[in-house]
Amino acid sequence: MSDAALAQLRHVFGYDSFRGEQARIVSHVADGGDALVLMPTGGGKSLCYQLPALLREGTAIVVSPLIALMQDQVEALRQLGVSAAFLNSTLDADTTARTERDLLDGTLDLLYVAPERLLTPRFLSLLDRARVALFAIDEAHCVSQWGHDFRPEYRQLTLLHERWPQVPRIALTATADAPTRREIVERLSLEQAQQFVSSFDRPNIRYTVVHKQDSRRQLTDFLDGHSGESGIVYCLSRRKVEATAAALVQRGIDALPYHAGLDAAVRAANQRRFLREEGVVMVATIAFGMGIDKPDVRFVAHMDLPKSLEGYYQETGRAGRDGEAAEAWLAYGLGDAVLLQKMIETSDAGDERKRLERRKLDALIGFCESTGCRRQTLLGYFGEAHPGACGWCDNCQQPPQSWDGTIAAQKALSCVYRSGQRFGVAHVVDILRGADTAKIRQNGHDTLSTYGIGTDLDANQWRSVFRQLVAAGLLEVDVEGHGSLRLTPASAAVLKGGQTLSLRSDPPARARKRERNAREPGSAVAQLPPEAAARFDALRHWRSEAARTQGVPAYVIFHDATLRSIALLAPSQLDALARISGVGAGKLERYGQAVLETLAAA
């Protein structure tokens, strides 16, 4: 790594060393090489193109898919003293013209644009007359037509290489399994690019999966442990988003809805509040979140099953970007799997794509039903080995109990068969438990040999049995038959007694809430001695006021980690403050004196 790169890292960004693959990536791109970078959220992807932009002559053009993302990144760069700007539909004509002149004059280090604007003849003509240092294609997984963040314009970005073959390109994403990675390479013509794949592990995130019983009550139980913290709650439908947000507000939680059906101004206002205020919970569909830079999101909760492990990984990765402890919580039920399966079967996709989507859904269900280390299962999906026993997921902290479910499985499978393989889980459970319902009487199911043979298990336990039988491939759900259950060829071995089956025991509905254990990091304040904690509080208050005055998110001024270091070390001189990680020359000049005064008064 060149002395110039290290000097810029220290002077501009306030860091003394690179993390992970950053040094190799920066060196490669600064020297003019193309790169495909896969790095987890919070791993420092932005630095991989921002620093080469400062080392190379000209302006780096950053393709970014979201207006809010580019605005926040530009503001963060300006706080560092970097000349950065964006072009999007929020700007008036005068500001747009001034930014275009700055591009042509060569006074910008970085310019952020949406792919739609970049591809216009006017902007391409501007680039012909400008000096371009590099092209950075952020959120590169948007080229994948079958990903939930697909942007068709991304597929046209191959023209960057065709039109300016001498300009290096760097494509970056936090989410790409092997097929998606191949698609990125193909769609962006990056066959000759060097690939940098960092570990997908996010060791600060705790993974928890609960099986749905009363999902809203389960969610509020979970949120009780995150009072006053920022987080995201994902729901599959717009209606559920609004109902869940309203329920949380009734419980005194500062919650906001976000989905594509809301007025654009409302969506923008809610996103702005989430980014700029502390303790706001965003309840959203997956329309929200791509590129969210907010570092202090302490949890991501899923009220419904996401569409794939890639989606789950990307969405949960929005928690804990600052490296502090965070949680990923997922409520999962068989109904979710049935709904997603139906979406796959009724889509316009071809047979090959449907098979791929089914495999992805199977992998996700396998993750949910796993009795082993969640982290090991998740990383294994991305081709990364992990020894397991992470000690920081629900299965490691509270290993699930298992039981011999062979007889229960035989009863369940037999009941599905004898009732004609035409009914869903709820009705089959009623038959097994000997319920007296109109539907059972109308169909004569009270005369079946399996009627009432399952009274040894309650309804929740039977739902767990059926969920696991589907996950094991012993039953399948007929999505065209209103969710009816059908036997698979694999079920014969269990029915005939040739195969035993071990099932996991779900915890009772009101299991004792998990207490923090020794491995779990506490809050930033809890880790500080009393005097330092008081200084930290004072610094956070000062930061909030400074952010409010400037109309920017608090984290673009200083991250909590930097404030905590300042609170611990309590520097009294500017040169001592300058040596703290995260305090570069620009921020020292802008905020140094105010920080010292805040410390002195604390």
SULCORZI-V223670 format. One record per helix or strand. SS is the DSSP state (H for helix, E for strand). FROM is the first residue (numbers start at 1). TO is the last residue. Records with the same first field share a line. If there is no record, write none. Layout:
SS = FROM-TO, FROM-TO
This chain:
H = 3-13, 22-30, 47-55, 67-79, 93-105, 115-118, 121-129, 140-143, 152-156, 159-163, 178-187, 215-226, 238-250, 264-276, 309-316, 334-345, 351-369, 374-381, 394-397, 406-418, 425-432, 438-442, 445-447, 459-471, 479-481, 491-495, 530-550, 554-556, 560-569, 574-578, 585-601
E = 35-38, 59-63, 84-87, 110-113, 132-137, 169-173, 194-197, 205-211, 230-234, 255-258, 281-284, 297-302, 326-332, 393-393, 402-404, 475-478, 484-487, 502-504
